[in-house]
Every structure is written in C-alpha cells, then in structure tokens.
C-alpha cells in the first residue's frame, strides 16, 4: 500500500478500485445537471420569474439540452492561442475536480459479498491536504486558460483569479485546523466518526463561517465571482472558450460547489451521521450525505440570488484583514481548549 494512504485495516481488490473510479465519475457527471436545474429553478423563484419550463417535463431536461448544445458545437481557438495548453487547461480543471470529489466519504466500510468496500473513492491519511493540493493544481487550469488564449481580456481574468487565490486560501486552510485539532486526525472518515457525540459545527461555528465564506471565493461564486465577472471582463479567463471546452470549465465549477458542500458536510455536520444518536441501515448513509450536501447547494444559490458582487479590492481586504485573523484566532483558541481539556 502506498505510504500516503491511511491505515484502514484492509486492502480493496484492484477491480473494486477501478469500479469505484468509474462510479465516482458517473455520479459526479450526473449530479452536475441536477445542480444546474435546481439552481435555475430556484433563481426563478427567488427573482419572481419562470425558470426552465420548455424542455422535458417541467423543464427538467433543460440542462441536458444545454450540455448537448455545447458538446455538438464545432471546436475552435484563436489564432494567437497556444494550442496544446489551450486544450489542456479545461481538462486540468475537470480532472482535478473529479479527483477532489473522490475523497468525500458517503459512508464507512461495508461488506459486499464478503469483500470490504469503502463508500468513498479514497481515504487518505492526509485528507484535507490532499484536497488543497488538487485545489492548487486546479488553479493552473484557470491560469493556463487565460494565458494560453492569447487574449488580454482572458489573461486579465486569470490574473484576478491569482490575486483572489492568495486572498482566501490561507484563511480557508486555517478554518479547518480547529476541526483537525479537535478530532485528532486528518482522515475524513475518522473525523466523521469523531462527531458521534456532537457535530463540529457547534464548537467550530466560527471555523464553519470562515470556511464557507472562503469557499464562495474558491468556487468563483457570487459575491466573489471576480475571476469571471462578465460585466467587467467579458467573461474572464474563459472568454475565448466555447463548445465542449467551455462545458469542461462549466462542469468543474459546479462540481466544485458539490465538493465544497461535501467537505463542509464531512467536517462540520457529521457526514453520514444522523442527530440524536439515530443509527440507520448502512444503505441510508449516502442518502444522508446527499441531503446535507444539497442543503449547502441551496445555500450557495440563495446567496447568489441575494448578494451583489464585491469589488476586486474589497475581496482582498476582506480576506487578509478579516478572514485570516479570525481563522488564526479560532485555531489558537481551539488548541488551548483541547490542551486544557486533555
């Protein structure tokens, strides 16, 4: 077993690992259209207008129609672009998003036909570090997309993304250190199990707030969608993209919303655990996680319909002067309390 893997007490057969990889990609691919239709329907309700209501029953097939339209468009690129990197950039964003999705635990280890199978893609002993590592690599997809397009508009959008990254990434990392200190482990499945007595959103409420605010910037969502502010940047880093390549960026962005929702569920809301010590059958665990995740997705959509976009300097000031000190103070207090209790 690779040294980066957690010691979980069993080793899955190679064919289960391959099967889980296929299932994870299929689940991620199928959940993105669901988030799309939910967002468009909810935004219609929030803004007092109709959402999609033409394609399919109650407009439910509209995301598939949109995806089909993008995939069937003829691929193109500007003559000033750098061909290989222009094609590689959206692929980096999509692959890293799926890799990060694989770490979300939808349940613990179950026995299937005598073979132990974990209801997650991989349980690494450095769970949050794994997540931030792929998040950092995903950033190169945005930077390369803007630079390789050969467009000053796109490059400006990617540079804004770089400034946005350093403004919230440190605070986002520190926001979950309190959870790690409290649980005493970096394994996401063990963090969930450590919440059997009390979910961590209670003792780590400040960390939850910082994590969620930073996550809006992480996913380029309103009010921190500065990397693709259409009114200011003509689309941002993806201005020159169309067809399936634009769909790849689109897929990665909405999948990142699901990833952040899954991580928040895992770290702060007990993952597959139910309140009051209720112990449901194992097959209910993934349903519990999905319900909690979509509650966070609803929150993302609610904020998009409510808040205006911040200015570029406001985000950087907010990240350095407010989020970072609060996250640092929360980590310090948590460490003192844990040491005092022990």
Secondary structure, DSSP 4 states (H G I P E B T S, - for coil): --TTB---S----HHHHHHHHHHHHHHHHHHHHHHHHHHHHHHHHHTTS----SSSGGGTTHHHHHHHHHHTSPP---TTS-HHHHHHHHHHHHHHHHHHHTT--SS-EEEETTEEEESSS--BTTHHHHHHHHHHHHHHHHHHHHHHTT-HHHHHHHHHHHHHHHHHHHHHHHHTHHHHHHHT-S-HHHHHHTTSSS-HHHHTHHHHHHHHHHHHHHTT-TTS-GGG-HHHHTTGGGTT--HHHHHHHHHHHHHHHHHHHHHHHHHHS-TTPPGGG----GGGHHHHHHHHHHHHHHHHHHHHHHPPPPPHHHHHHHIIIIIHHHHHHHHHHHHHHHHHH-
